[in-house]
Amino acid sequence: MRRTAAEYHRLTSYERNRLPGGGLDWANMPGTAKHYEGYPAIALPREFDLPETSLAALYTAETDAAPPAGSLTASVLSTILFTAYGLTARRRAMGEEFFFRSAPSAGALYPSEIYLGAWEVEDIPPGLYHFNTIRHTLTRLREGDFRGTLGTGSIDAPPLEGTVTFYITGIFFRSSWKYRARAYRYVLLDAGHLMENLVLGLVAASFSPFVSLDFDDDQAAMLLGYHPMKEACLAVIGLWDKGMLRKKKRPALDPLGEAAAEASRVAPDEILYPEIIDIHGSGHVISAGNQPPPVMKERLGLRAQEWKSLSPLQAGPEKHAFAQCVRRRRSHRNFVSTPLKQGDFSHLLGLVAAAAVSHRTKPPHGSVLSIGFLVHAVEGQDPGFYLLDPDRGTFGQVRAGAFSGPMASACLDQEWLKNAAVHFLFLTHLKTLDEAWGARGYRYAMTAAGRLGQAIYLGCTAMELGCCGIGAIYDQEARHLLGLGPEAALLYLVAAGPVRKSIS
Ligand SMILES: Cc1cc2nc3c(=O)[nH]c(=O)nc-3n(C[C@H](O)[C@H](O)[C@H](O)COP(=O)(O)O)c2cc1C
């Protein structure tokens, strides 16, 4: 059944006193690692070595030159995969070992998976691999070079693949187990977080990643061999090099077969939610994109009274390099009302703005989202609701007032949120998404919000501040609080600020 972004969002909204009932079926809890029976595996090196680069430097890097030949080795690839989604902490709970990762995940359910086409990587035979995060190994699914498989449908774009291609997928039931039909939101947001880690890791290793959300969904399912109703490819990240400009002929592709599709099973009793199947399926069509992208902030009808310029982005306030931030990043909820220092606040805004206008993304974040923030306690800033304009490098107040308390209530009464110095808000106009890009626009907006959320997590980690992504929102209550119209939505909130104990 065809579904628009606006319909899916409405169907899966949380409203006060109308939350879905029922507990969690612990016996049916999904596993967080994909295992392939009978496929060969390669152990990846476990030394992770990235240059000591600041986040600010990564966001201002202009490295579109091809890296030197031979610079992509198994060791570099291993570091990049660890950066994107590696295990960074472990805990024992209920007799089981539990792992935290470099990217956060709603409910710690980790629906994302990474596959990669290692077409020209030293020490790794050319082929298509699945990355097993828990074992830090690559499982070989196909032998050979399959560049050119993912045509871009009606869009006349260069092939996506360079020397290596990363394919980011999501397994729906991992999140649906807890969040049911609403899980598609989290699967997309989670994928965005991981994508930002991956892109930054590639830039830190001197590569020039290119992110595409536009590819033939059926071809992706065929290439990667997952179960097409249970798992979906959400993004393809290639490396720019001259090879991309050679138009390769589509290679012939045999189905991978039952054993590979069976690896998408994550629980004994899986439920396929029709709302998810419908919204994802409706996004199969890629809009031709001939029209100039709409400016989301204008569609939301929000106006700031007076705009102020952002300070130029410099690494000054960052205490930890990107590579350490990836290892240290965790969600923190013990916010205190100590005001956020002016310098840290400006830096955070600068990072978000730089991430939003990054040329490594298509379509630009700015056109699928509008970025707002609520100030609770920031040195030199009046409390209120503000907008950030990344294109102009400015921010301005929409309305003065104490929003953080009511917003904490609108986030399913997560009262600890009211102490956070700032709430970043990722807003969109759902009807505009549908009109401009069809249902695929929902993928663009949610993954963009996840990517920007990761920029905030990493920025906070660099400055030893706390941060937590918030997907649990009473949708209508949040809309009313912000004065948004019925077609607008707060897709994601990320809280940031000083926390109780030092997290250094
Ligand atoms: C999309 C998304 C939504 C989230 N929503 C919430 C939330 O509503 N409340 C909360 O306390 N944590 C939320 N989190 C944080 C996760 O619970 C956290 O990432 C997970 O438990 C893993 O822990 P870590 O981030 O410390 O590695 C969210 C994270 C993501 C990525």
The ligand as an SDF file (V2000), in Angstrom:
LIG
                    3D

 31 33  0  0  0  0  0  0  0  0999 V2000
   17.4840    7.6580   17.5890 C   0  0  0  0  0  0  0  0  0  0  0  0
   17.7550    7.5930   19.0620 C   0  0  0  0  0  0  0  0  0  0  0  0
   16.7250    7.8340   19.9710 C   0  0  0  0  0  0  0  0  0  0  0  0
   16.9830    7.7870   21.3440 C   0  0  0  0  0  0  0  0  0  0  0  0
   15.9720    8.0920   22.2210 N   0  0  0  0  0  0  0  0  0  0  0  0
   16.2160    8.1010   23.5510 C   0  0  0  0  0  0  0  0  0  0  0  0
   15.2060    8.5250   24.4640 C   0  0  0  0  0  0  0  0  0  0  0  0
   14.1030    8.9140   24.0870 O   0  0  0  0  0  0  0  0  0  0  0  0
   15.5280    8.5200   25.7900 N   0  0  0  0  0  0  0  0  0  0  0  0
   16.7630    8.1340   26.2550 C   0  0  0  0  0  0  0  0  0  0  0  0
   16.9700    8.1610   27.4720 O   0  0  0  0  0  0  0  0  0  0  0  0
   17.7440    7.7300   25.3970 N   0  0  0  0  0  0  0  0  0  0  0  0
   17.5080    7.7240   24.0620 C   0  0  0  0  0  0  0  0  0  0  0  0
   18.5070    7.3780   23.1850 N   0  0  0  0  0  0  0  0  0  0  0  0
   19.8340    6.9770   23.6820 C   0  0  0  0  0  0  0  0  0  0  0  0
   19.9920    5.4400   23.6670 C   0  0  0  0  0  0  0  0  0  0  0  0
   19.2430    4.9020   24.7360 O   0  0  0  0  0  0  0  0  0  0  0  0
   21.4820    5.0490   23.7850 C   0  0  0  0  0  0  0  0  0  0  0  0
   22.1260    5.4570   22.6120 O   0  0  0  0  0  0  0  0  0  0  0  0
   21.6690    3.5600   23.9660 C   0  0  0  0  0  0  0  0  0  0  0  0
   21.1760    3.1340   25.1930 O   0  0  0  0  0  0  0  0  0  0  0  0
   23.1400    3.1690   23.8590 C   0  0  0  0  0  0  0  0  0  0  0  0
   23.9060    3.8200   24.8260 O   0  0  0  0  0  0  0  0  0  0  0  0
   25.1120    4.8010   24.4600 P   0  0  0  0  0  0  0  0  0  0  0  0
   24.5820    5.9000   23.6050 O   0  0  0  0  0  0  0  0  0  0  0  0
   25.6340    5.2860   25.7780 O   0  0  0  0  0  0  0  0  0  0  0  0
   26.1560    4.0230   23.7250 O   0  0  0  0  0  0  0  0  0  0  0  0
   18.2880    7.4490   21.8260 C   0  0  0  0  0  0  0  0  0  0  0  0
   19.3120    7.2110   20.8970 C   0  0  0  0  0  0  0  0  0  0  0  0
   19.0580    7.2970   19.5390 C   0  0  0  0  0  0  0  0  0  0  0  0
   20.1840    7.0820   18.5650 C   0  0  0  0  0  0  0  0  0  0  0  0
  1  2  1  0
  2  3  1  0
  2 30  2  0
  3  4  2  0
  4  5  1  0
  4 28  1  0
  5  6  2  0
  6  7  1  0
  6 13  1  0
  7  8  2  0
  7  9  1  0
  9 10  1  0
 10 11  2  0
 10 12  1  0
 12 13  2  0
 13 14  1  0
 14 15  1  0
 14 28  1  0
 15 16  1  0
 16 17  1  0
 16 18  1  0
 18 19  1  0
 18 20  1  0
 20 21  1  0
 20 22  1  0
 22 23  1  0
 23 24  1  0
 24 25  2  0
 24 26  1  0
 24 27  1  0
 28 29  2  0
 29 30  1  0
 30 31  1  0
M  END
$$$$
